[in-house]
Amino acid sequence: MSEPELATPFRERTGRALGDRFLQQALDIATTKFIVLRREAFENLPEGDRLRDRAREIKEATLQQLDRHLDRLIDEIERRGGHVHFATTAEEARAIVLGIARRTGARTAVKAKSMATEEIHLNEALEAAGVAPIETDLGEYIIQLAHERPSHIIAPAIHKTRGQVAELFARELRRPGLSDDPEILTRVAREELREKFLAADLGITGANFAVAETGSVVLVTNEGNGRMSTSLPRVHIAVMGVEKVIPSMTDLVVFLAILARSATGQRLSVYTTLVQGPKRAAELEGPDEFHLVLLDNGRIPQIAGPLREALSCLRCGACLNVCPVYRQIGGHAYGYTYPGPIGILLTAMLNGPTSVKDLAHASSLCGACADACPVRIDIPRMLVTLRKEVNEQRIAPWTERVAFTILGKVLTRPALYRLARSFGRIAQRPFARDGAIRRVPLAFGEWTRSRDLPAVAPRTFQEQWAELERERAR
């Protein structure tokens, strides 16, 4: 299963995004709103920093004993009548889900929002097997109708304006003349989806967390579709990355206190659903079968790898909202399932460093992502590590490798640096204007396609300081 955007070079994808005025408008409105709401939410939570530190500690401690916590989770789920499957790869995960669908005779599947199922390209596999997948999260439903992929971790249709959604519904749902009023559009989606829930054979969800001590799979949503996907169909399948397990309900309280605040600026999401296996005797609601698919797909090797910290990600999307690169190009330009700063790390984890030879540089390293992360993942540090790995494995273009090798030697040798400084003052004369270099020739022109470089100063700080010392000595 190939990523659809990858046929187009990264530079071309970003250029297309920068030239899309509707995308620019939608991104600016949505990300600005998320930033403001998150700031206000944490301002009203005095213990916010302490909770973030505690959440980071819990994640790190859990990774150190991941096998023990997973074993306990499996035992608790199976004790309650559920079934647990382990998938090493995306292919295995798809095969497990399709096997359950075939055995149960499923023809339709309602899906709650799940980045894990996007990661394994489950919808395409279901369609090929004759099972119709129906996205029931409003944002996911919109992009399914548009035949697109999510462009944001929590707001999959963030790249679309209200007017574009109204046009899409009018065309795909045969409802001409629809208003772009959000209430009207939501009501239309509800009318379309309600009968899908009642007819579905299979309910498929992701999982925000899984509590080992109780065998509970936790879904954090803002729409009722999550609960309907887990309770109405006769079979429920949850697909979850292995890193989502946490030890206890006490730990869950910590994460719930910071997740919604980081994602949408809410104190708590509208729905927090805990699923514990199939329905029991005398219960009227719930599936006859419950299956949990534990997904590795490159995660476990990173426990001892350079991207270990990325396994703590809560998929809140806060780092996307503050990233100056994401806010300009949106999610589709990244080309893979997970966009934004954390998405670059997750892409490298799942697909190897070759997949991020361009993306590793799609960051200003400003640190805003690390400041916004609810578990304080040091994303900039790992991006620098990725850039180093791309260089060492000779994945980057040879011109880039040569340029950075020379720069590294110059910056670590004072005498060579002083010589380069003197040479730079002379070499820049034809190109420097008003203290900036706006274009340079040959291969170096790539640096000035979209940025101005500061000209080498006539005198360095050291030279100015030495002059001051001489004046004082007089």
C-alpha positions as a Markdown table, in Angstrom:
| # | Residue | x | y | z |
|---|---|---|---|---|
| 1 | Met | 0.0 | 0.0 | 0.0 |
| 2 | Ser | 1.7 | 3.1 | -1.2 |
| 3 | Glu | 1.2 | 6.6 | 0.2 |
| 4 | Pro | -0.8 | 8.5 | -2.5 |
| 5 | Glu | 1.0 | 11.8 | -2.1 |
| 6 | Leu | 4.5 | 10.4 | -2.6 |
| 7 | Ala | 4.5 | 10.3 | -6.3 |
| 8 | Thr | 4.9 | 14.1 | -6.2 |
| 9 | Pro | 8.2 | 15.5 | -4.9 |
| 10 | Phe | 8.1 | 17.2 | -1.6 |
| 11 | Arg | 9.1 | 20.6 | -2.9 |
| 12 | Glu | 6.2 | 20.4 | -5.4 |
| 13 | Arg | 3.8 | 19.4 | -2.7 |
| 14 | Thr | 4.8 | 22.3 | -0.5 |
| 15 | Gly | 4.6 | 24.7 | -3.4 |
| 16 | Arg | 1.1 | 23.6 | -4.2 |
| 17 | Ala | 0.1 | 24.0 | -0.6 |
| 18 | Leu | 1.6 | 27.5 | -0.3 |
| 19 | Gly | -0.4 | 28.6 | -3.4 |
| 20 | Asp | -3.7 | 27.3 | -2.2 |
| 21 | Arg | -5.5 | 30.3 | -0.7 |
| 22 | Phe | -8.4 | 28.2 | 0.7 |
| 23 | Leu | -5.9 | 26.0 | 2.5 |
| 24 | Gln | -4.0 | 29.0 | 3.9 |
| 25 | Gln | -7.2 | 30.5 | 5.2 |
| 26 | Ala | -8.4 | 27.3 | 6.8 |
| 27 | Leu | -5.1 | 26.5 | 8.4 |
| 28 | Asp | -4.7 | 30.0 | 9.8 |
| 29 | Ile | -8.2 | 30.1 | 11.4 |
| 30 | Ala | -8.1 | 26.6 | 12.8 |
| 31 | Thr | -4.5 | 26.5 | 14.2 |
| 32 | Thr | -4.7 | 30.0 | 15.7 |
| 33 | Lys | -7.9 | 28.9 | 17.5 |
| 34 | Phe | -6.3 | 25.8 | 18.8 |
| 35 | Ile | -3.3 | 27.7 | 20.1 |
| 36 | Val | -5.4 | 30.2 | 22.0 |
| 37 | Leu | -7.7 | 27.6 | 23.5 |
| 38 | Arg | -4.8 | 25.4 | 24.6 |
| 39 | Arg | -3.1 | 28.4 | 26.3 |
| 40 | Glu | -6.2 | 29.4 | 28.1 |
| 41 | Ala | -6.9 | 25.8 | 29.2 |
| 42 | Phe | -3.5 | 25.5 | 30.8 |
| 43 | Glu | -3.6 | 29.0 | 32.4 |
| 44 | Asn | -6.6 | 27.7 | 34.3 |
| 45 | Leu | -4.8 | 24.6 | 35.5 |
| 46 | Pro | -2.2 | 25.6 | 38.0 |
| 47 | Glu | -0.8 | 22.1 | 38.4 |
| 48 | Gly | -0.5 | 21.7 | 34.6 |
| 49 | Asp | 3.3 | 21.6 | 34.5 |
| 50 | Arg | 3.4 | 19.1 | 37.3 |
| 51 | Leu | 0.9 | 16.9 | 35.5 |
| 52 | Arg | 2.9 | 17.1 | 32.3 |
| 53 | Asp | 6.0 | 16.0 | 34.2 |
| 54 | Arg | 4.1 | 13.2 | 35.8 |
| 55 | Ala | 2.7 | 12.0 | 32.4 |
| 56 | Arg | 6.2 | 11.9 | 31.0 |
| 57 | Glu | 7.4 | 9.9 | 33.9 |
| 58 | Ile | 4.6 | 7.4 | 33.5 |
| 59 | Lys | 5.3 | 6.9 | 29.8 |
| 60 | Glu | 9.0 | 6.4 | 30.4 |
| 61 | Ala | 8.4 | 3.9 | 33.3 |
| 62 | Thr | 5.9 | 2.0 | 31.2 |
| 63 | Leu | 8.3 | 1.7 | 28.2 |
| 64 | Gln | 10.9 | 0.2 | 30.5 |
| 65 | Gln | 8.5 | -2.6 | 31.4 |
| 66 | Leu | 6.3 | -2.7 | 28.3 |
| 67 | Asp | 6.2 | -6.5 | 28.1 |
| 68 | Arg | 4.9 | -6.8 | 31.6 |
| 69 | His | 2.2 | -4.3 | 31.2 |
| 70 | Leu | 1.1 | -5.8 | 27.8 |
| 71 | Asp | 0.9 | -9.2 | 29.4 |
| 72 | Arg | -1.3 | -8.0 | 32.2 |
| 73 | Leu | -3.5 | -6.1 | 29.7 |
| 74 | Ile | -3.9 | -9.3 | 27.6 |
| 75 | Asp | -4.8 | -11.4 | 30.7 |
| 76 | Glu | -7.4 | -8.9 | 31.8 |
| 77 | Ile | -9.1 | -8.6 | 28.4 |
| 78 | Glu | -9.2 | -12.4 | 27.9 |
| 79 | Arg | -10.5 | -12.9 | 31.4 |
| 80 | Arg | -13.5 | -10.7 | 30.4 |
| 81 | Gly | -14.1 | -12.7 | 27.2 |
| 82 | Gly | -12.2 | -10.6 | 24.7 |
| 83 | His | -9.6 | -11.7 | 22.2 |
| 84 | Val | -6.2 | -10.1 | 21.7 |
| 85 | His | -4.1 | -10.4 | 18.6 |
| 86 | Phe | -0.5 | -9.2 | 18.0 |
| 87 | Ala | 0.5 | -7.7 | 14.6 |
| 88 | Thr | 4.2 | -7.2 | 13.9 |
| 89 | Thr | 3.5 | -5.4 | 10.7 |
| 90 | Ala | 0.8 | -3.4 | 9.0 |
| 91 | Glu | 0.2 | -6.4 | 6.7 |
| 92 | Glu | -0.4 | -8.7 | 9.6 |
| 93 | Ala | -2.8 | -6.2 | 11.2 |
| 94 | Arg | -4.8 | -5.9 | 8.1 |
| 95 | Ala | -4.9 | -9.7 | 7.7 |
| 96 | Ile | -6.2 | -10.1 | 11.3 |
| 97 | Val | -9.0 | -7.6 | 10.8 |
| 98 | Leu | -10.0 | -9.1 | 7.4 |
| 99 | Gly | -9.9 | -12.6 | 8.9 |
| 100 | Ile | -12.4 | -11.5 | 11.6 |
| 101 | Ala | -14.6 | -9.8 | 9.0 |
| 102 | Arg | -14.7 | -12.9 | 6.8 |
| 103 | Arg | -15.4 | -15.3 | 9.7 |
| 104 | Thr | -18.3 | -13.2 | 10.9 |
| 105 | Gly | -19.7 | -12.5 | 7.4 |
| 106 | Ala | -19.4 | -8.7 | 7.8 |
| 107 | Arg | -20.4 | -6.6 | 4.8 |
| 108 | Thr | -20.3 | -3.1 | 6.3 |
| 109 | Ala | -18.0 | -1.6 | 9.0 |
| 110 | Val | -18.6 | 1.7 | 10.9 |
| 111 | Lys | -15.3 | 3.3 | 12.0 |
| 112 | Ala | -14.6 | 5.7 | 14.7 |
| 113 | Lys | -11.6 | 8.1 | 14.3 |
| 114 | Ser | -8.4 | 6.1 | 14.3 |
| 115 | Met | -4.9 | 7.1 | 13.2 |
| 116 | Ala | -3.7 | 3.5 | 13.7 |
| 117 | Thr | -6.1 | 2.3 | 11.0 |
| 118 | Glu | -5.0 | 5.1 | 8.7 |
| 119 | Glu | -1.4 | 3.9 | 9.4 |
| 120 | Ile | -2.1 | 0.4 | 8.2 |
| 121 | His | -4.3 | 1.6 | 5.3 |
| 122 | Leu | -7.2 | -0.5 | 6.5 |
| 123 | Asn | -10.0 | 1.1 | 4.5 |
| 124 | Glu | -8.4 | 0.1 | 1.2 |
| 125 | Ala | -8.0 | -3.5 | 2.4 |
| 126 | Leu | -11.6 | -3.7 | 3.6 |
| 127 | Glu | -12.9 | -2.3 | 0.3 |
| 128 | Ala | -10.8 | -4.8 | -1.7 |
| 129 | Ala | -12.3 | -7.6 | 0.5 |
| 130 | Gly | -15.9 | -6.5 | -0.2 |
| 131 | Val | -16.4 | -4.9 | 3.2 |
| 132 | Ala | -17.7 | -1.2 | 3.0 |
| 133 | Pro | -15.9 | 1.0 | 5.6 |
| 134 | Ile | -17.9 | 4.0 | 6.7 |
| 135 | Glu | -16.1 | 6.8 | 8.6 |
| 136 | Thr | -18.4 | 8.2 | 11.3 |
| 137 | Asp | -16.3 | 10.9 | 12.8 |
| 138 | Leu | -17.5 | 14.1 | 11.1 |
| 139 | Gly | -14.0 | 15.2 | 9.9 |
| 140 | Glu | -13.1 | 11.7 | 8.7 |
| 141 | Tyr | -16.5 | 11.4 | 7.0 |
| 142 | Ile | -15.8 | 14.6 | 5.1 |
| 143 | Ile | -12.4 | 13.5 | 3.8 |
| 144 | Gln | -13.8 | 10.0 | 3.0 |
| 145 | Leu | -16.4 | 11.7 | 0.8 |
| 146 | Ala | -13.6 | 13.8 | -0.7 |
| 147 | His | -11.4 | 10.7 | -1.3 |
| 148 | Glu | -8.6 | 12.3 | 0.7 |
| 149 | Arg | -6.5 | 11.4 | 3.8 |
| 150 | Pro | -6.4 | 13.2 | 7.1 |
| 151 | Ser | -4.3 | 16.4 | 7.2 |
| 152 | His | -4.2 | 16.7 | 11.0 |
| 153 | Ile | -4.0 | 14.2 | 13.8 |
| 154 | Ile | -7.2 | 15.3 | 15.6 |
| 155 | Ala | -8.9 | 17.5 | 13.0 |
| 156 | Pro | -8.7 | 15.5 | 9.8 |
| 157 | Ala | -10.6 | 18.0 | 7.7 |
| 158 | Ile | -8.7 | 21.1 | 9.1 |
| 159 | His | -7.7 | 22.0 | 5.5 |
| 160 | Lys | -11.3 | 22.6 | 4.3 |
| 161 | Thr | -13.4 | 25.7 | 4.7 |
| 162 | Arg | -17.1 | 25.6 | 5.6 |
| 163 | Gly | -17.9 | 26.5 | 2.0 |
| 164 | Gln | -15.9 | 23.7 | 0.6 |
| 165 | Val | -17.6 | 21.2 | 3.0 |
| 166 | Ala | -21.0 | 22.5 | 1.9 |
| 167 | Glu | -20.1 | 22.1 | -1.8 |
| 168 | Leu | -18.8 | 18.5 | -1.1 |
| 169 | Phe | -22.0 | 17.5 | 0.7 |
| 170 | Ala | -24.2 | 19.0 | -2.0 |
| 171 | Arg | -22.3 | 17.0 | -4.6 |
| 172 | Glu | -21.6 | 13.7 | -2.9 |
| 173 | Leu | -24.9 | 13.4 | -0.9 |
| 174 | Arg | -27.0 | 14.9 | -3.6 |
| 175 | Arg | -28.3 | 17.8 | -1.5 |
| 176 | Pro | -28.1 | 20.8 | -3.7 |
| 177 | Gly | -28.2 | 24.3 | -2.3 |
| 178 | Leu | -26.8 | 23.4 | 1.1 |
| 179 | Ser | -25.9 | 26.3 | 3.5 |
| 180 | Asp | -22.4 | 26.4 | 4.9 |
| 181 | Asp | -23.9 | 26.7 | 8.4 |
| 182 | Pro | -22.0 | 24.2 | 10.6 |
| 183 | Glu | -25.2 | 23.1 | 12.4 |
| 184 | Ile | -26.9 | 22.3 | 9.1 |
| 185 | Leu | -23.9 | 20.4 | 7.8 |
| 186 | Thr | -23.6 | 18.4 | 11.0 |
| 187 | Arg | -27.3 | 17.5 | 10.9 |
| 188 | Val | -27.0 | 16.3 | 7.3 |
| 189 | Ala | -24.1 | 14.1 | 8.3 |
| 190 | Arg | -26.0 | 12.7 | 11.3 |
| 191 | Glu | -29.0 | 11.9 | 9.1 |
| 192 | Glu | -26.7 | 10.0 | 6.6 |
| 193 | Leu | -24.8 | 8.1 | 9.2 |
| 194 | Arg | -27.5 | 7.1 | 11.7 |
| 195 | Glu | -28.9 | 4.3 | 9.5 |
| 196 | Lys | -25.3 | 3.1 | 8.8 |
| 197 | Phe | -24.8 | 2.4 | 12.5 |
| 198 | Leu | -28.0 | 0.4 | 12.7 |
| 199 | Ala | -27.0 | -1.8 | 9.7 |
| 200 | Ala | -23.3 | -2.3 | 10.4 |
| 201 | Asp | -21.9 | -5.7 | 11.1 |
| 202 | Leu | -18.5 | -4.5 | 12.3 |
| 203 | Gly | -17.4 | -1.6 | 14.5 |
| 204 | Ile | -13.8 | -0.5 | 14.2 |
| 205 | Thr | -12.0 | 1.9 | 16.5 |
| 206 | Gly | -8.6 | 3.0 | 17.6 |
| 207 | Ala | -7.7 | 3.5 | 21.3 |
| 208 | Asn | -6.2 | 6.5 | 23.1 |
| 209 | Phe | -5.1 | 4.3 | 26.0 |
| 210 | Ala | -5.5 | 0.8 | 27.4 |
| 211 | Val | -5.4 | 0.3 | 31.1 |
| 212 | Ala | -3.4 | -2.8 | 32.0 |
| 213 | Glu | -4.8 | -3.3 | 35.5 |
| 214 | Thr | -8.5 | -3.4 | 34.4 |
| 215 | Gly | -8.3 | -4.5 | 30.8 |
| 216 | Ser | -10.0 | -1.3 | 29.7 |
| 217 | Val | -9.6 | 0.2 | 26.2 |
| 218 | Val | -10.2 | 4.0 | 26.4 |
| 219 | Leu | -11.6 | 6.2 | 23.7 |
| 220 | Val | -11.5 | 10.0 | 24.0 |
| 221 | Thr | -13.9 | 11.6 | 21.6 |
| 222 | Asn | -16.1 | 14.7 | 21.1 |
| 223 | Glu | -18.9 | 12.9 | 19.1 |
| 224 | Gly | -21.2 | 10.1 | 20.0 |
| 225 | Asn | -20.0 | 8.0 | 17.0 |
| 226 | Gly | -17.3 | 6.4 | 19.1 |
| 227 | Arg | -19.8 | 4.8 | 21.5 |
| 228 | Met | -22.2 | 3.8 | 18.8 |
| 229 | Ser | -19.3 | 2.1 | 16.9 |
| 230 | Thr | -18.5 | 0.1 | 20.0 |
| 231 | Ser | -22.0 | -0.8 | 21.2 |
| 232 | Leu | -24.3 | -1.3 | 18.1 |
| 233 | Pro | -22.4 | -3.7 | 15.8 |
| 234 | Arg | -22.2 | -7.3 | 16.9 |
| 235 | Val | -18.4 | -7.3 | 16.6 |
| 236 | His | -16.0 | -4.6 | 17.8 |
| 237 | Ile | -12.3 | -4.5 | 16.8 |
| 238 | Ala | -9.9 | -2.0 | 18.3 |
| 239 | Val | -6.6 | -1.4 | 16.7 |
| 240 | Met | -3.9 | 0.1 | 19.0 |
| 241 | Gly | -0.2 | 0.8 | 19.0 |
| 242 | Val | 1.5 | -1.2 | 21.7 |
| 243 | Glu | 2.9 | 2.0 | 23.3 |
| 244 | Lys | -0.7 | 3.1 | 24.2 |
| 245 | Val | -0.8 | 0.8 | 27.3 |
| 246 | Ile | -0.6 | 2.5 | 30.7 |
| 247 | Pro | -0.5 | 0.7 | 34.0 |
| 248 | Ser | -3.4 | 1.9 | 36.1 |
| 249 | Met | -6.6 | 3.9 | 36.3 |
| 250 | Thr | -4.7 | 6.4 | 38.5 |
| 251 | Asp | -2.4 | 7.0 | 35.6 |
| 252 | Leu | -5.3 | 7.4 | 33.2 |
| 253 | Val | -6.6 | 10.4 | 35.3 |
| 254 | Val | -3.3 | 12.2 | 34.7 |
| 255 | Phe | -3.5 | 11.8 | 31.0 |
| 256 | Leu | -7.1 | 12.7 | 30.7 |
| 257 | Ala | -6.3 | 16.0 | 32.6 |
| 258 | Ile | -3.9 | 17.1 | 29.9 |
| 259 | Leu | -5.0 | 15.4 | 26.7 |
| 260 | Ala | -8.1 | 17.4 | 25.8 |
| 261 | Arg | -6.5 | 20.6 | 27.0 |
| 262 | Ser | -3.5 | 20.0 | 24.7 |
| 263 | Ala | -5.7 | 18.9 | 21.7 |
| 264 | Thr | -8.7 | 21.2 | 21.7 |
| 265 | Gly | -8.4 | 23.4 | 24.8 |
| 266 | Gln | -11.2 | 21.6 | 26.6 |
| 267 | Arg | -11.1 | 20.6 | 30.2 |
| 268 | Leu | -12.3 | 17.2 | 29.2 |
| 269 | Ser | -13.5 | 15.7 | 26.0 |
| 270 | Val | -17.3 | 15.3 | 25.6 |
| 271 | Tyr | -17.1 | 11.5 | 25.7 |
| 272 | Thr | -14.6 | 9.3 | 27.6 |
| 273 | Thr | -15.5 | 5.7 | 26.9 |
| 274 | Leu | -14.0 | 2.6 | 28.6 |
| 275 | Val | -14.6 | -0.7 | 26.8 |
| 276 | Gln | -14.1 | -3.9 | 28.7 |
| 277 | Gly | -14.7 | -6.8 | 26.4 |
| 278 | Pro | -18.0 | -8.1 | 24.9 |
| 279 | Lys | -21.3 | -7.6 | 26.5 |
| 280 | Arg | -22.1 | -9.8 | 29.5 |
| 281 | Ala | -25.1 | -11.8 | 30.4 |
| 282 | Ala | -28.2 | -9.6 | 31.0 |
| 283 | Glu | -26.5 | -6.6 | 29.3 |
| 284 | Leu | -28.6 | -5.1 | 26.5 |
| 285 | Glu | -25.9 | -3.1 | 24.7 |
| 286 | Gly | -22.4 | -4.1 | 23.5 |
| 287 | Pro | -20.9 | -6.4 | 20.9 |
| 288 | Asp | -21.0 | -10.2 | 21.0 |
| 289 | Glu | -17.3 | -10.2 | 20.2 |
| 290 | Phe | -14.5 | -7.9 | 21.2 |
| 291 | His | -11.0 | -8.0 | 19.6 |
| 292 | Leu | -8.0 | -5.9 | 20.4 |
| 293 | Val | -5.2 | -5.8 | 17.7 |
| 294 | Leu | -1.9 | -4.7 | 19.3 |
| 295 | Leu | 0.2 | -3.1 | 16.6 |
| 296 | Asp | 4.0 | -3.1 | 16.6 |
| 297 | Asn | 4.9 | -1.9 | 13.0 |
| 298 | Gly | 8.3 | -0.5 | 14.0 |
| 299 | Arg | 7.5 | 0.6 | 17.5 |
| 300 | Ile | 9.2 | -2.0 | 19.6 |
| 301 | Pro | 12.7 | -1.7 | 18.0 |
| 302 | Gln | 12.6 | 2.0 | 18.9 |
| 303 | Ile | 12.4 | 1.3 | 22.6 |
| 304 | Ala | 16.2 | 1.0 | 22.4 |
| 305 | Gly | 16.5 | 3.3 | 19.4 |
| 306 | Pro | 17.1 | 7.0 | 18.8 |
| 307 | Leu | 13.4 | 7.8 | 18.5 |
| 308 | Arg | 12.3 | 6.3 | 21.8 |
| 309 | Glu | 10.8 | 9.5 | 23.1 |
| 310 | Ala | 8.4 | 9.6 | 20.1 |
| 311 | Leu | 6.7 | 6.5 | 21.6 |
| 312 | Ser | 5.3 | 8.8 | 24.4 |
| 313 | Cys | 3.2 | 10.8 | 21.9 |
| 314 | Leu | -0.5 | 11.1 | 22.9 |
| 315 | Arg | -1.6 | 12.0 | 19.3 |
| 316 | Cys | -3.0 | 15.3 | 20.5 |
| 317 | Gly | -1.8 | 17.4 | 17.6 |
| 318 | Ala | -0.6 | 20.3 | 19.7 |
| 319 | Cys | 2.8 | 20.3 | 18.0 |
| 320 | Leu | 1.2 | 20.7 | 14.6 |
| 321 | Asn | -0.8 | 23.7 | 15.7 |
| 322 | Val | 2.3 | 25.7 | 16.8 |
| 323 | Cys | 4.7 | 24.5 | 14.0 |
| 324 | Pro | 5.4 | 27.4 | 11.6 |
| 325 | Val | 6.0 | 24.8 | 8.8 |
| 326 | Tyr | 2.8 | 22.9 | 9.3 |
| 327 | Arg | 0.8 | 26.1 | 9.6 |
| 328 | Gln | 1.9 | 27.0 | 6.1 |
| 329 | Ile | 1.8 | 23.7 | 4.2 |
| 330 | Gly | -0.8 | 21.6 | 6.1 |
| 331 | Gly | -0.7 | 17.9 | 6.5 |
| 332 | His | -1.0 | 16.5 | 3.0 |
| 333 | Ala | 2.3 | 18.1 | 1.9 |
| 334 | Tyr | 4.1 | 15.7 | 4.3 |
| 335 | Gly | 3.0 | 12.8 | 2.1 |
| 336 | Tyr | 2.6 | 10.2 | 4.9 |
| 337 | Thr | -0.1 | 9.3 | 7.4 |
| 338 | Tyr | 1.3 | 11.3 | 10.3 |
| 339 | Pro | 2.1 | 15.0 | 9.5 |
| 340 | Gly | 3.8 | 17.8 | 11.5 |
| 341 | Pro | 6.9 | 17.7 | 13.7 |
| 342 | Ile | 5.9 | 14.5 | 15.5 |
| 343 | Gly | 4.8 | 13.0 | 12.2 |
| 344 | Ile | 8.3 | 13.3 | 10.8 |
| 345 | Leu | 9.6 | 11.1 | 13.7 |
| 346 | Leu | 6.8 | 8.6 | 13.5 |
| 347 | Thr | 7.3 | 8.3 | 9.7 |
| 348 | Ala | 11.0 | 7.6 | 10.2 |
| 349 | Met | 10.0 | 5.0 | 12.9 |
| 350 | Leu | 7.6 | 3.2 | 10.6 |
| 351 | Asn | 9.3 | 3.6 | 7.3 |
| 352 | Gly | 13.0 | 4.1 | 8.0 |
| 353 | Pro | 15.2 | 7.2 | 7.6 |
| 354 | Thr | 15.1 | 7.1 | 3.8 |
| 355 | Ser | 11.5 | 8.1 | 4.0 |
| 356 | Val | 12.4 | 11.4 | 5.7 |
| 357 | Lys | 15.4 | 12.6 | 3.7 |
| 358 | Asp | 13.4 | 15.7 | 2.8 |
| 359 | Leu | 11.0 | 15.8 | 5.8 |
| 360 | Ala | 13.9 | 15.8 | 8.3 |
| 361 | His | 14.6 | 19.4 | 7.2 |
| 362 | Ala | 10.9 | 20.5 | 7.2 |
| 363 | Ser | 11.3 | 22.1 | 10.6 |
| 364 | Ser | 12.7 | 25.4 | 11.8 |
| 365 | Leu | 13.9 | 23.8 | 15.0 |
| 366 | Cys | 12.3 | 26.7 | 16.9 |
| 367 | Gly | 11.3 | 24.5 | 19.8 |
| 368 | Ala | 7.6 | 25.5 | 19.8 |
| 369 | Cys | 6.6 | 21.8 | 19.4 |
| 370 | Ala | 8.5 | 20.7 | 22.5 |
| 371 | Asp | 7.0 | 23.6 | 24.5 |
| 372 | Ala | 3.5 | 22.6 | 23.4 |
| 373 | Cys | 3.9 | 18.8 | 23.9 |
| 374 | Pro | 1.9 | 17.6 | 26.9 |
| 375 | Val | 4.6 | 15.0 | 27.7 |
| 376 | Arg | 7.5 | 17.2 | 26.8 |
| 377 | Ile | 8.9 | 15.2 | 23.9 |
| 378 | Asp | 12.1 | 16.8 | 22.7 |
| 379 | Ile | 11.2 | 16.8 | 19.0 |
| 380 | Pro | 13.9 | 19.2 | 17.8 |
| 381 | Arg | 16.7 | 17.1 | 19.3 |
| 382 | Met | 15.4 | 14.0 | 17.5 |
| 383 | Leu | 15.0 | 15.9 | 14.3 |
| 384 | Val | 18.7 | 16.9 | 14.5 |
| 385 | Thr | 19.5 | 13.2 | 15.1 |
| 386 | Leu | 17.5 | 12.2 | 12.1 |
| 387 | Arg | 19.3 | 14.8 | 9.9 |
| 388 | Lys | 22.6 | 13.4 | 11.1 |
| 389 | Glu | 21.5 | 9.8 | 10.3 |
| 390 | Val | 20.3 | 10.8 | 6.9 |
| 391 | Asn | 23.7 | 12.4 | 6.3 |
| 392 | Glu | 25.7 | 9.4 | 7.7 |
| 393 | Gln | 23.8 | 6.9 | 5.7 |
| 394 | Arg | 24.4 | 8.9 | 2.5 |
| 395 | Ile | 20.7 | 9.3 | 1.9 |
| 396 | Ala | 20.9 | 13.0 | 1.4 |
| 397 | Pro | 22.0 | 14.4 | -1.9 |
| 398 | Trp | 25.8 | 14.5 | -2.3 |
| 399 | Thr | 25.8 | 18.3 | -2.6 |
| 400 | Glu | 24.1 | 18.7 | 0.7 |
| 401 | Arg | 26.5 | 16.2 | 2.4 |
| 402 | Val | 29.5 | 18.0 | 1.0 |
| 403 | Ala | 28.2 | 21.4 | 2.1 |
| 404 | Phe | 27.5 | 20.4 | 5.7 |
| 405 | Thr | 30.8 | 18.4 | 5.9 |
| 406 | Ile | 32.7 | 21.6 | 5.0 |
| 407 | Leu | 30.6 | 23.7 | 7.3 |
| 408 | Gly | 31.2 | 21.3 | 10.2 |
| 409 | Lys | 35.0 | 21.5 | 9.6 |
| 410 | Val | 34.9 | 25.3 | 9.4 |
| 411 | Leu | 32.8 | 25.8 | 12.6 |
| 412 | Thr | 35.0 | 23.5 | 14.7 |
| 413 | Arg | 38.3 | 25.0 | 13.7 |
| 414 | Pro | 38.9 | 28.6 | 14.9 |
| 415 | Ala | 41.7 | 29.3 | 12.4 |
| 416 | Leu | 39.7 | 28.0 | 9.5 |
| 417 | Tyr | 36.6 | 29.9 | 10.7 |
| 418 | Arg | 38.6 | 33.2 | 10.7 |
| 419 | Leu | 39.9 | 32.5 | 7.2 |
| 420 | Ala | 36.4 | 31.7 | 5.9 |
| 421 | Arg | 35.1 | 34.9 | 7.5 |
| 422 | Ser | 37.7 | 37.0 | 5.7 |
| 423 | Phe | 37.0 | 35.2 | 2.4 |
| 424 | Gly | 33.3 | 35.6 | 2.9 |
| 425 | Arg | 33.5 | 39.4 | 3.3 |
| 426 | Ile | 35.2 | 39.6 | -0.1 |
| 427 | Ala | 33.1 | 36.9 | -1.9 |
| 428 | Gln | 29.8 | 38.5 | -0.8 |
| 429 | Arg | 30.4 | 41.9 | -2.3 |
| 430 | Pro | 28.6 | 41.4 | -5.6 |
| 431 | Phe | 25.5 | 40.0 | -3.8 |
| 432 | Ala | 25.1 | 41.8 | -0.5 |
| 433 | Arg | 22.6 | 44.7 | -0.4 |
| 434 | Asp | 21.4 | 46.5 | 2.7 |
| 435 | Gly | 23.0 | 44.0 | 5.1 |
| 436 | Ala | 21.4 | 40.9 | 3.4 |
| 437 | Ile | 22.2 | 38.4 | 0.6 |
| 438 | Arg | 19.2 | 37.8 | -1.5 |
| 439 | Arg | 20.6 | 35.6 | -4.2 |
| 440 | Val | 23.8 | 33.6 | -4.8 |
| 441 | Pro | 24.8 | 31.7 | -7.9 |
| 442 | Leu | 25.0 | 28.0 | -8.8 |
| 443 | Ala | 24.0 | 25.3 | -6.2 |
| 444 | Phe | 24.1 | 27.8 | -3.4 |
| 445 | Gly | 21.1 | 29.5 | -4.9 |
| 446 | Glu | 18.8 | 26.9 | -3.3 |
| 447 | Trp | 19.5 | 28.6 | 0.1 |
| 448 | Thr | 18.2 | 32.0 | -1.2 |
| 449 | Arg | 15.1 | 30.8 | -3.1 |
| 450 | Ser | 12.9 | 31.5 | -0.1 |
| 451 | Arg | 15.1 | 33.3 | 2.4 |
| 452 | Asp | 17.5 | 36.2 | 2.8 |
| 453 | Leu | 20.9 | 35.5 | 4.4 |
| 454 | Pro | 22.5 | 38.1 | 6.7 |
| 455 | Ala | 25.6 | 39.4 | 5.2 |
| 456 | Val | 29.0 | 38.8 | 6.9 |
| 457 | Ala | 29.4 | 41.7 | 9.3 |
| 458 | Pro | 32.2 | 44.2 | 8.5 |
| 459 | Arg | 33.6 | 43.6 | 12.0 |
| 460 | Thr | 33.0 | 40.6 | 14.3 |
| 461 | Phe | 32.2 | 41.0 | 18.0 |
| 462 | Gln | 35.7 | 39.8 | 18.8 |
| 463 | Glu | 37.2 | 42.5 | 16.6 |
| 464 | Gln | 35.0 | 45.2 | 18.1 |
| 465 | Trp | 35.9 | 44.0 | 21.6 |
| 466 | Ala | 39.6 | 44.0 | 20.9 |
| 467 | Glu | 39.3 | 47.6 | 19.6 |
| 468 | Leu | 37.5 | 48.6 | 22.8 |
| 469 | Glu | 40.2 | 47.0 | 24.9 |
| 470 | Arg | 42.9 | 48.9 | 23.0 |
| 471 | Glu | 41.0 | 52.2 | 23.5 |
| 472 | Arg | 40.7 | 51.5 | 27.2 |
| 473 | Ala | 44.5 | 50.8 | 27.5 |
| 474 | Arg | 45.4 | 54.2 | 26.0 |
